[in-house]
Amino acid sequence: MPAQAGIQCFGEPGSRLRGSDEMRPDMDWPEPGPDALTHSRRLAELIASRIAAAGGWLSFADYMALALYAPGLGYYAAGARKFGAAGDFVTAPELTPLFARCLAAQAVEVMAACGDEILELGAGSGRLAVDLMRELERLGRLPERYAILEVSADLRQRQRALFEAEAPELLDRIHWLDGLPDTLVGLVLGNEVLDALPVHLVRWQGGQAFERGVVLSESGLEFAWADRLLATGPLLDAANGLPAPGDDYLSEICLAAPALVHSLAERLGQGMLLFIDYGFPRAEYYHPDRREGTLMCHYRHRSFDAPFYLPGLVDITAHVDFTLIADAALDAGLDVLGYTSQAHFLLNCGLLERLGELEPGSTAYIKQTAQVQKLIQPTEMGELFKVIALAKGDVPLPMGFARGDKRHTL
Ligand SMILES: C[S@@+](CC[C@H](N)C(=O)[O-])C[C@H]1O[C@@H](n2cnc3c(N)ncnc32)[C@H](O)[C@@H]1O
């Protein structure tokens, strides 16, 4: 179909698209090369064909799922480097191995009570898995099995390569899964996974709720927004369950996150789910002042809110509504054992004691101190990032939540 075959993204050499200046975020950054632009165009064409196949309108959740995970083309599914200084964003495990060492302390406690297994969801570069397993080896508490469930085939390969390069002796305990196993025990871990799940966009206007989706512009050459009245279904139910937002109010609803919690809960015997992510309790998430939601894109350490720009080259993410996660857990028969800030969690797990093991004044100490500040400072990751623990069976109060419990805010 010519309109779809011709779809282009701003930035492509020779692009003469109307309105493309509006798509391009107004900031300086390294321009992608021709191969990257061709890659993005191919993904845009795939999305355009899906819009056509769906009758001309695609939910934003479907757009986001394709932009991030379309096999071989989506942001997480394809080859470019994403994590760390040379990528698009930095996550806590990439900042310092002390993050993984704190999680190892928590893992030892959970494994002692629940069983010797760890499942990591969305392991990214594999950095957390490698550092966590090394610390558990050092402590003499290696799990029988460290399973990784990773939707991206490309990232799976990178995770395996990192183990081969840095900890080949541990590879026989690492198992990459194609789906959730029938039963789970021990610790299930997800750092910055919930924020990468596709979200629906909902707009409240004139006392009614609309779903914001994606269409092709009249020229057929660009993506554009189109709102549809929400008539029935799970998204309307979820929207109706929220505190009444103001008029002309746009936000996100993630249906995938509660579905994931339910799937994990069904399979969990004795064990604990631990999610770490940026987000808020519901009252703060859907605060009247947050009129444009939390949707955000990342490219080469720049943040902007234009999710149609260079699909496939740009990360798309939304903050987490932790009340939604807690409600899903309770509904699925789990206990919410703790909810706190990342700063409290890491300090409770001995972050400063581990930093103190380094020689004061050494280069390593100075470097790690700076990274620790990023993890715990309120103006950096310390307060925006939260940790929630959901458990089934007889699980003792986890050490990470001993002080600073914020469950009353959920
Ligand atoms: C923002 S990255 C975080 C990576 C890593 N945990 C870290 O902290 O650096 C999100 C990760 O979740 C993965 N992912 C997204 N949805 C997933 C799902 N439903 N199941 C498993 N992994 C998923 C992505 O492929 C990616 O590895």
The ligand as an SDF file (V2000), in Angstrom:
LIG
                    3D

 27 29  0  0  0  0  0  0  0  0999 V2000
   14.1910   -0.4440   31.1180 C   0  0  0  0  0  0  0  0  0  0  0  0
   14.8300   -2.0150   30.7660 S   0  0  0  0  0  0  0  0  0  0  0  0
   15.5370   -2.4690   32.3460 C   0  0  0  0  0  0  0  0  0  0  0  0
   16.6360   -3.4870   32.2210 C   0  0  0  0  0  0  0  0  0  0  0  0
   17.3160   -3.9320   33.5170 C   0  0  0  0  0  0  0  0  0  0  0  0
   16.3900   -4.5580   34.4250 N   0  0  0  0  0  0  0  0  0  0  0  0
   18.0420   -2.8070   34.1900 C   0  0  0  0  0  0  0  0  0  0  0  0
   17.6490   -2.4290   35.2910 O   0  0  0  0  0  0  0  0  0  0  0  0
   19.0120   -2.2980   33.6280 O   0  0  0  0  0  0  0  0  0  0  0  0
   13.3800   -3.0390   30.6340 C   0  0  0  0  0  0  0  0  0  0  0  0
   13.6670   -4.5030   30.4170 C   0  0  0  0  0  0  0  0  0  0  0  0
   12.4570   -5.2610   30.5550 O   0  0  0  0  0  0  0  0  0  0  0  0
   12.3200   -6.1500   29.4530 C   0  0  0  0  0  0  0  0  0  0  0  0
   10.8870   -6.4830   29.3700 N   0  0  0  0  0  0  0  0  0  0  0  0
    9.8720   -5.7020   28.9940 C   0  0  0  0  0  0  0  0  0  0  0  0
    8.6800   -6.3360   29.1120 N   0  0  0  0  0  0  0  0  0  0  0  0
    8.9530   -7.5440   29.6240 C   0  0  0  0  0  0  0  0  0  0  0  0
    8.1490   -8.6710   29.9930 C   0  0  0  0  0  0  0  0  0  0  0  0
    6.8170   -8.6650   29.8560 N   0  0  0  0  0  0  0  0  0  0  0  0
    8.7570   -9.7630   30.4870 N   0  0  0  0  0  0  0  0  0  0  0  0
   10.1040   -9.7900   30.6210 C   0  0  0  0  0  0  0  0  0  0  0  0
   10.9220   -8.7540   30.2670 N   0  0  0  0  0  0  0  0  0  0  0  0
   10.3510   -7.6560   29.7870 C   0  0  0  0  0  0  0  0  0  0  0  0
   12.9680   -5.3730   28.3260 C   0  0  0  0  0  0  0  0  0  0  0  0
   13.2820   -6.1610   27.2100 O   0  0  0  0  0  0  0  0  0  0  0  0
   14.2170   -4.8520   29.0550 C   0  0  0  0  0  0  0  0  0  0  0  0
   15.1920   -5.8430   29.2100 O   0  0  0  0  0  0  0  0  0  0  0  0
  1  2  1  0
  2  3  1  0
  2 10  1  0
  3  4  1  0
  4  5  1  0
  5  6  1  0
  5  7  1  0
  7  8  2  0
  7  9  1  0
 10 11  1  0
 11 12  1  0
 11 26  1  0
 12 13  1  0
 13 14  1  0
 13 24  1  0
 14 15  1  0
 14 23  1  0
 15 16  2  0
 16 17  1  0
 17 18  1  0
 17 23  2  0
 18 19  1  0
 18 20  2  0
 20 21  1  0
 21 22  2  0
 22 23  1  0
 24 25  1  0
 24 26  1  0
 26 27  1  0
M  CHG  2   2   1   9  -1
M  END
$$$$
